[in-house]
Amino acid sequence: AHILAACSADVTARVAVASVEITTPRMELVVGESHDYDAVPKSAIGSSLRDRPVAWHSENEAVATISGSGVLLAKSGGTVGI
C-alpha cells in the first residue's frame, strides 16, 4: 500500500488580514519634504503578512501625495488623511 499526501506551499494565502500596523506616527512636514511610511498587514493572531500588498491613498492630493511604495510628499499647507 502506498500513501500519497500533498499540501500547498502557500499557506499564508488563506490567512485573512485582520489589521495593518503603520510604523510612522502622525507628523508635520514642511512643503516639499517627504517621508517614508511603512505598513505591515497582520493576521488575527498578530503574525506578519508582509508579503501582502498595501495600497496607499491620500484624502487630499493638493496637500500631500503618497506613492505606491509609501513615500509621502508634502505639497501645500493643510491636514490630510493617509
Secondary structure, DSSP 4 states (H G I P E B T S, - for coil): --------S-GGGGSPP-EEEE-SPP----TT-EEE--EEEE-TT--B-TTS------S-TTTEEE-TT-EEEE-SSS----
